[in-house]
Amino acid sequence: MPSPIRKSRLTDAFVKSTKCAASDGQTVDYFDAIEGGLAIRVSPTGRKTWTLRFRPQGSKSQRRLTLGRFDPASGPGHMGVHEARLAAKAAKVSVGKGDDPAAAKAIAKRELSEAPTLREVGEAYFAKTTTGEHRLRGKPKRPRTIADERAYFDRLVAPALGSRKIAAVGRHDIDTFLSDQSSRGAARQCRVVLNAIFNFAVWKELAPANPVTFVAAPTFEARERILTDGELRILWSALEQPDGFKLSRAVALAIELAAVTGQRRGEVAGMRVAEIDVDATIWTIPGSRTKNKRTHAVPLSPKALAIILEAKTLAGSSEYLFPSPRRAGDDDKPITAGSLSHAWRRLCSAVDLNGIRPHDLRRTMATRMTERLGIPRFIVSRVLNHTSDSGGAAAVTAIYDRAEYSAEKRDALEKWAGLLRSIVRIDGA
């Protein structure tokens, strides 16, 4: 049994400096003269724990309740003298109502030991994402979204937090984990995954709250990279001679099409032959493949159509315009957005174009359309398939407006193709 020491007015300075005074290796209690029953327990190893001795109503014996640790180095887990006195007062109020806080804590501890781990809840969440049952009135997530979330979960989240009981993971744990990530991008994506898993856990009553809610994600500075005319010429010249840069002609055509149409790399990479109406010169991207989940019609300039027809010839019998070279037998599939980015990086490195990404082609087109061609930003936004352009009124109007400004979009894209041709100085560009 620990041998009690006379009471004294405990201070943070005293608790921090005190050591176990017992010569027999026992734990020592230093009681507080201000809050009755409150003590700091000091073990021979130096561990310091706040405890409260109390007598439950109707009981002849005292019980001891652990309140927390005195450990300034532990950050949010640290409990100083002031916090310990407040915790002791709260526990005494509970005792006064006939409760036994020590017994309640033991029950909660036992329930926590039986609670699922974050990994187990994560697995349950991913199993429901394909059917939309991961949230109330949810919709099935896209396979690509599930694959991306799953990759971050398996590679980063699960190894660090997977074995923890999900109900015991707090804001400090989440914040520390995100801060330890090697890049802001990884931290942001991990936060997205954790937020979804905890929302699922709260909905299914597997966790009391979502600790991710009040943890900020690392921010990105908005990119402003625009390709210069000289960079566009260098890039286009390399794309027209892909063999010299270990680039397949199909991938080169995919990058050219992204530049001419301004559409997202994933939308270009996953193009199906059935989405192209050659006679109407329209590419219709279904809502299942667009970022905003709205069907998007892209008028095709003569150059864009020429690229598509060449790619279709190279694709052979595939249902995709840019089939994966790794497909086998009946396993028909397109190249991925990631493989397009990989080829882009290899190409840019070979021609010394630094600091540009595939998405910068969209920004370049949009900027040149407004600055050089005088095309209204609203029409440029329609070409890019942005969700809304001027707030709630525009969004509501879009529900009823199905004209989609086809003529204006076609005019904008044909003017852009003409400007691009004059910039890169290559016949047919």
C-alpha positions as CSV (number, residue, x, y, z in Angstrom):
1,M,0.0,0.0,0.0
2,P,1.2,3.5,-0.8
3,S,2.1,5.4,2.4
4,P,0.2,8.7,2.5
5,I,2.2,11.9,2.9
6,R,0.8,14.9,4.9
7,K,-1.4,17.2,3.0
8,S,0.0,20.3,1.3
9,R,-1.2,23.0,-1.1
10,L,-0.2,21.4,-4.4
11,T,1.2,23.5,-7.2
12,D,2.4,22.7,-10.7
13,A,5.9,23.5,-9.7
14,F,5.8,21.2,-6.7
15,V,4.3,18.3,-8.7
16,K,6.8,18.7,-11.5
17,S,9.8,18.6,-9.2
18,T,8.6,16.0,-6.7
19,K,10.0,12.5,-6.7
20,C,9.0,9.2,-5.1
21,A,10.2,9.5,-1.5
22,A,9.5,5.9,-0.5
23,S,12.6,3.8,0.2
24,D,10.8,0.5,-0.3
25,G,10.0,1.1,-4.0
26,Q,6.3,1.8,-3.3
27,T,4.1,4.4,-4.9
28,V,3.6,7.6,-2.9
29,D,0.5,9.7,-2.6
30,Y,0.8,13.5,-2.1
31,F,-2.6,14.8,-1.1
32,D,-3.9,18.3,-1.9
33,A,-4.9,20.5,1.1
34,I,-7.3,22.5,-1.1
35,E,-9.4,19.7,-2.7
36,G,-10.1,16.9,-0.3
37,G,-9.4,13.4,-1.5
38,L,-7.3,14.7,-4.5
39,A,-3.7,13.3,-4.6
40,I,-0.9,13.1,-7.1
41,R,0.5,9.5,-7.1
42,V,4.2,9.2,-7.9
43,S,5.6,5.9,-8.9
44,P,9.2,4.8,-8.4
45,T,9.6,5.2,-12.2
46,G,8.5,8.8,-12.0
47,R,5.1,8.4,-13.5
48,K,2.7,10.9,-11.9
49,T,-1.1,10.3,-11.9
50,W,-3.9,12.3,-10.4
51,T,-6.3,10.3,-8.2
52,L,-9.4,11.0,-6.1
53,R,-10.3,9.0,-3.0
54,F,-14.1,9.0,-2.3
55,R,-16.7,6.9,-0.5
56,P,-19.8,5.9,-2.6
57,Q,-23.1,6.4,-1.0
58,G,-24.1,3.4,1.2
59,S,-20.5,2.1,1.2
60,K,-18.2,1.8,4.2
61,S,-15.0,1.6,2.1
62,Q,-13.2,4.2,0.1
63,R,-12.6,3.9,-3.6
64,R,-10.0,5.5,-5.8
65,L,-10.7,7.1,-9.2
66,T,-7.9,7.9,-11.7
67,L,-8.4,11.4,-13.1
68,G,-5.5,11.8,-15.5
69,R,-1.7,12.2,-15.8
70,F,0.6,15.0,-14.9
71,D,2.9,15.1,-18.0
72,P,3.6,18.5,-19.5
73,A,5.4,16.8,-22.4
74,S,2.2,14.9,-23.5
75,G,0.4,18.0,-24.8
76,P,-3.4,17.7,-24.7
77,G,-3.1,14.6,-22.4
78,H,-1.5,16.7,-19.6
79,M,-3.5,17.6,-16.5
80,G,-2.2,20.3,-14.3
81,V,-3.2,21.1,-10.7
82,H,-6.1,23.4,-11.7
83,E,-7.5,20.9,-14.2
84,A,-7.2,18.1,-11.6
85,R,-9.1,20.1,-9.0
86,L,-11.9,20.8,-11.5
87,A,-12.0,17.1,-12.4
88,A,-12.2,16.2,-8.7
89,K,-15.1,18.6,-8.1
90,A,-17.0,17.1,-11.0
91,A,-16.5,13.6,-9.7
92,K,-17.7,14.6,-6.3
93,V,-20.9,16.0,-7.8
94,S,-21.4,12.7,-9.5
95,V,-20.9,10.9,-6.1
96,G,-23.3,13.3,-4.5
97,K,-26.0,12.1,-7.0
98,G,-25.5,8.5,-5.9
99,D,-23.2,7.6,-8.8
100,D,-19.9,5.7,-8.6
101,P,-17.6,7.4,-11.1
102,A,-14.9,4.6,-10.6
103,A,-17.4,1.9,-11.5
104,A,-18.7,3.9,-14.5
105,K,-15.1,4.4,-15.7
106,A,-14.5,0.6,-15.3
107,I,-17.6,-0.1,-17.4
108,A,-16.6,2.4,-20.0
109,K,-13.1,0.8,-20.2
110,R,-14.6,-2.6,-20.6
111,E,-16.9,-1.3,-23.4
112,L,-14.0,0.3,-25.1
113,S,-12.0,-2.9,-25.0
114,E,-14.9,-4.6,-26.9
115,A,-15.3,-1.7,-29.4
116,P,-14.1,-2.1,-33.0
117,T,-10.7,-0.8,-34.1
118,L,-10.4,1.9,-36.7
119,R,-9.2,-0.7,-39.2
120,E,-12.3,-2.8,-38.7
121,V,-14.6,0.2,-39.1
122,G,-12.7,1.3,-42.2
123,E,-13.2,-2.1,-43.7
124,A,-16.9,-1.9,-43.0
125,Y,-17.1,1.6,-44.5
126,F,-15.4,0.5,-47.8
127,A,-17.7,-2.5,-48.0
128,K,-20.7,-0.1,-48.1
129,T,-19.3,2.5,-50.5
130,T,-20.1,0.4,-53.6
131,T,-23.8,0.3,-52.7
132,G,-24.2,3.8,-51.2
133,E,-24.9,2.4,-47.7
134,H,-21.9,4.2,-46.2
135,R,-24.1,7.2,-45.3
136,L,-27.7,8.2,-44.9
137,R,-29.4,8.5,-48.3
138,G,-26.0,7.9,-49.9
139,K,-25.1,7.1,-53.5
140,P,-22.6,4.5,-54.6
141,K,-19.1,5.9,-54.9
142,R,-17.2,5.7,-58.1
143,P,-14.7,2.8,-58.4
144,R,-11.9,5.3,-59.0
145,T,-12.8,7.3,-55.9
146,I,-13.0,4.1,-53.8
147,A,-9.6,3.0,-55.2
148,D,-8.0,6.3,-54.3
149,E,-9.4,6.3,-50.8
150,R,-8.5,2.7,-50.3
151,A,-4.9,3.4,-51.3
152,Y,-4.4,6.1,-48.7
153,F,-6.2,4.0,-46.1
154,D,-4.0,0.9,-46.7
155,R,-0.7,2.8,-47.2
156,L,-0.9,5.5,-44.5
157,V,-4.0,5.5,-42.2
158,A,-4.3,1.8,-41.2
159,P,-0.6,1.3,-40.4
160,A,-0.6,4.3,-38.1
161,L,-4.1,4.3,-36.5
162,G,-5.7,1.0,-37.6
163,S,-5.1,-0.9,-34.3
164,R,-6.5,1.8,-32.2
165,K,-10.1,1.5,-30.8
166,I,-12.0,4.0,-33.0
167,A,-13.8,5.4,-29.9
168,A,-10.5,6.2,-28.3
169,V,-9.0,8.2,-31.3
170,G,-9.2,11.9,-30.5
171,R,-8.5,15.2,-32.2
172,H,-4.9,15.3,-31.0
173,D,-4.3,11.8,-32.5
174,I,-5.7,12.9,-35.9
175,D,-3.8,16.2,-35.8
176,T,-0.5,14.5,-35.0
177,F,-1.0,11.9,-37.7
178,L,-1.7,14.5,-40.3
179,S,1.3,16.6,-39.3
180,D,3.5,13.6,-39.7
181,Q,2.7,13.1,-43.4
182,S,5.4,13.8,-45.9
183,S,3.3,16.1,-48.1
184,R,0.4,18.4,-47.8
185,G,-1.4,16.4,-50.5
186,A,-1.1,13.2,-48.6
187,A,-2.3,14.9,-45.4
188,R,-5.4,16.3,-47.1
189,Q,-6.3,13.0,-48.7
190,C,-5.9,11.2,-45.4
191,R,-8.1,13.7,-43.7
192,V,-10.8,13.1,-46.4
193,V,-10.6,9.3,-45.7
194,L,-10.7,9.6,-42.0
195,N,-13.6,12.1,-42.0
196,A,-15.6,9.7,-44.1
197,I,-14.8,6.7,-41.9
198,F,-15.7,8.6,-38.7
199,N,-18.9,10.0,-40.1
200,F,-19.8,6.4,-40.9
201,A,-18.8,5.3,-37.4
202,V,-21.0,8.0,-35.8
203,W,-23.9,7.1,-38.0
204,K,-23.6,3.5,-37.0
205,E,-23.1,4.4,-33.3
206,L,-19.6,3.0,-33.3
207,A,-18.0,6.2,-32.1
208,P,-19.4,9.1,-30.0
209,A,-18.2,11.9,-32.2
210,N,-16.1,12.7,-35.3
211,P,-12.7,14.1,-34.1
212,V,-11.7,15.0,-37.6
213,T,-14.3,17.8,-37.8
214,F,-12.2,20.3,-35.9
215,V,-8.8,19.3,-37.3
216,A,-7.8,21.6,-40.1
217,A,-6.4,20.2,-43.3
218,P,-3.1,21.6,-44.8
219,T,-3.9,24.3,-47.4
220,F,-2.6,24.6,-50.9
221,E,-1.7,27.8,-52.6
222,A,-3.7,28.2,-55.7
223,R,-1.6,27.3,-58.8
224,E,-1.2,30.1,-61.4
225,R,1.1,28.2,-63.8
226,I,0.4,29.1,-67.4
227,L,2.4,27.7,-70.3
228,T,4.2,30.3,-72.3
229,D,4.0,30.2,-76.1
230,G,7.5,28.9,-76.2
231,E,6.7,26.1,-73.8
232,L,3.7,25.2,-75.9
233,R,5.9,25.0,-79.0
234,I,8.4,22.8,-77.3
235,L,5.7,20.5,-75.9
236,W,3.9,20.1,-79.2
237,S,7.0,19.4,-81.1
238,A,7.9,16.6,-78.7
239,L,4.3,15.2,-78.9
240,E,4.6,15.0,-82.7
241,Q,7.8,13.0,-82.3
242,P,6.9,10.7,-79.4
243,D,9.3,7.9,-80.3
244,G,12.2,10.1,-79.5
245,F,10.9,10.4,-75.9
246,K,9.9,6.8,-75.3
247,L,6.2,7.9,-75.5
248,S,3.6,5.9,-77.4
249,R,1.7,7.7,-80.1
250,A,-1.6,7.0,-78.4
251,V,-0.5,8.7,-75.2
252,A,0.9,11.6,-77.2
253,L,-2.5,11.9,-78.8
254,A,-4.3,11.9,-75.5
255,I,-2.1,14.8,-74.2
256,E,-2.8,16.7,-77.5
257,L,-6.5,16.1,-77.1
258,A,-6.4,17.4,-73.5
259,A,-4.6,20.6,-74.8
260,V,-7.1,21.2,-77.6
261,T,-10.3,20.5,-75.7
262,G,-9.3,21.7,-72.2
263,Q,-10.9,18.6,-70.5
264,R,-9.6,16.9,-67.5
265,R,-6.9,14.2,-67.9
266,G,-9.2,11.5,-66.3
267,E,-12.0,12.3,-68.7
268,V,-9.6,12.1,-71.7
269,A,-7.9,8.9,-70.6
270,G,-11.2,7.1,-70.1
271,M,-12.8,8.1,-73.3
272,R,-15.1,5.5,-74.9
273,V,-15.6,5.3,-78.7
274,A,-19.3,5.4,-78.0
275,E,-19.1,8.9,-76.5
276,I,-18.0,10.3,-79.9
277,D,-20.6,11.5,-82.5
278,V,-18.4,11.9,-85.5
279,D,-21.2,13.3,-87.7
280,A,-22.3,15.9,-85.2
281,T,-18.6,16.5,-84.1
282,I,-19.6,16.2,-80.4
283,W,-18.0,14.3,-77.5
284,T,-20.5,13.6,-74.8
285,I,-19.0,12.8,-71.4
286,P,-21.5,11.0,-69.2
287,G,-22.2,12.3,-65.7
288,S,-20.6,9.1,-64.3
289,R,-17.2,10.3,-65.6
290,T,-17.4,14.0,-64.9
291,K,-16.2,15.7,-61.7
292,N,-19.5,17.4,-61.0
293,K,-21.5,14.3,-62.1
294,R,-23.2,16.3,-64.9
295,T,-23.3,15.1,-68.5
296,H,-21.0,17.4,-70.5
297,A,-21.1,18.0,-74.3
298,V,-17.8,19.0,-75.8
299,P,-17.9,20.4,-79.4
300,L,-15.0,19.1,-81.4
301,S,-12.9,21.4,-83.5
302,P,-11.4,20.0,-86.8
303,K,-8.1,19.4,-85.0
304,A,-9.7,17.6,-82.1
305,L,-11.7,15.4,-84.4
306,A,-8.5,14.6,-86.4
307,I,-6.8,13.5,-83.1
308,I,-9.8,11.3,-82.2
309,L,-9.9,9.6,-85.6
310,E,-6.2,8.8,-85.5
311,A,-6.6,7.5,-81.9
312,K,-9.6,5.4,-83.0
313,T,-7.5,3.8,-85.7
314,L,-4.7,2.9,-83.2
315,A,-7.3,1.6,-80.7
316,G,-8.4,-1.1,-83.1
317,S,-11.4,-3.1,-81.7
318,S,-11.2,-1.6,-78.2
319,E,-14.3,0.2,-76.9
320,Y,-11.9,2.8,-75.5
321,L,-10.2,5.5,-77.5
322,F,-7.0,5.1,-75.5
323,P,-6.8,1.4,-74.4
324,S,-4.3,0.3,-71.9
325,P,-1.3,-1.5,-73.4
326,R,-1.4,-3.9,-70.4
327,R,-4.8,-5.3,-71.2
328,A,-4.9,-9.0,-71.9
329,G,-7.5,-11.0,-73.8
330,D,-11.0,-9.8,-73.1
331,D,-9.8,-7.5,-70.3
332,D,-10.5,-4.3,-72.2
333,K,-9.6,-1.2,-70.2
334,P,-8.4,2.4,-70.8
335,I,-5.1,4.0,-69.7
336,T,-5.4,5.6,-66.3
337,A,-5.1,9.3,-65.4
338,G,-2.1,8.3,-63.4
339,S,-0.3,6.7,-66.4
340,L,-1.0,9.9,-68.4
341,S,0.6,12.0,-65.6
342,H,3.6,9.6,-65.5
343,A,4.1,10.0,-69.2
344,W,3.7,13.7,-68.9
345,R,6.5,14.0,-66.3
346,R,8.8,11.8,-68.3
347,L,8.2,14.0,-71.4
348,C,8.6,17.3,-69.6
349,S,11.8,16.1,-67.9
350,A,13.3,15.1,-71.3
351,V,12.6,18.6,-72.9
352,D,13.5,20.6,-69.7
353,L,10.0,21.9,-69.0
354,N,9.9,22.3,-65.3
355,G,7.0,22.9,-62.9
356,I,4.1,22.1,-65.2
357,R,1.4,19.6,-64.7
358,P,-1.3,18.2,-67.1
359,H,-4.0,20.3,-65.4
360,D,-2.0,23.4,-66.3
361,L,-3.1,22.8,-69.9
362,R,-6.7,23.6,-68.8
363,R,-5.6,26.8,-67.1
364,T,-3.6,27.8,-70.1
365,M,-6.5,27.4,-72.5
366,A,-8.9,29.2,-70.2
367,T,-6.5,32.1,-69.7
368,R,-5.7,32.5,-73.4
369,M,-9.4,32.3,-74.3
370,T,-10.3,35.3,-72.1
371,E,-7.1,37.3,-72.5
372,R,-6.4,36.9,-76.2
373,L,-9.7,35.8,-77.7
374,G,-12.0,37.9,-75.6
375,I,-14.3,34.9,-74.8
376,P,-16.6,35.6,-71.8
377,R,-15.6,33.9,-68.6
378,F,-19.1,32.4,-68.4
379,I,-18.6,30.6,-71.7
380,V,-15.1,29.5,-70.7
381,S,-16.6,28.0,-67.6
382,R,-19.1,26.1,-69.7
383,V,-16.3,24.7,-71.8
384,L,-14.5,23.6,-68.7
385,N,-17.7,22.1,-67.2
386,H,-17.4,24.0,-63.9
387,T,-20.3,23.5,-61.5
388,S,-21.6,27.1,-61.3
389,D,-20.5,30.5,-62.4
390,S,-22.2,33.2,-60.4
391,G,-23.8,31.8,-57.3
392,G,-27.1,30.3,-56.4
393,A,-29.2,31.9,-59.1
394,A,-27.0,30.6,-61.9
395,A,-27.0,27.1,-60.3
396,V,-30.8,27.1,-60.1
397,T,-31.2,28.3,-63.7
398,A,-28.9,25.5,-64.9
399,I,-31.4,23.0,-63.8
400,Y,-33.9,24.2,-66.4
401,D,-31.4,25.4,-69.0
402,R,-30.4,22.4,-71.2
403,A,-29.2,24.4,-74.2
404,E,-25.7,24.2,-72.8
405,Y,-24.6,27.1,-75.0
406,S,-23.4,24.6,-77.7
407,A,-22.9,27.2,-80.4
408,E,-20.9,29.5,-78.0
409,K,-18.8,26.6,-76.8
410,R,-18.1,25.4,-80.3
411,D,-17.0,28.9,-81.4
412,A,-14.7,29.2,-78.3
413,L,-13.0,25.8,-78.9
414,E,-12.5,26.4,-82.6
415,K,-11.0,29.8,-81.9
416,W,-8.7,28.2,-79.3
417,A,-7.6,25.5,-81.8
418,G,-6.8,28.3,-84.3
419,L,-4.8,30.2,-81.7
420,L,-3.0,27.0,-80.6
421,R,-2.1,26.3,-84.3
422,S,-0.6,29.7,-84.7
423,I,1.4,29.3,-81.5
424,V,2.9,25.9,-82.1
425,R,3.5,26.7,-85.8
426,I,2.8,23.1,-86.9
427,D,0.5,22.4,-89.9
428,G,-2.8,20.8,-88.8
429,A,-2.3,21.7,-85.1
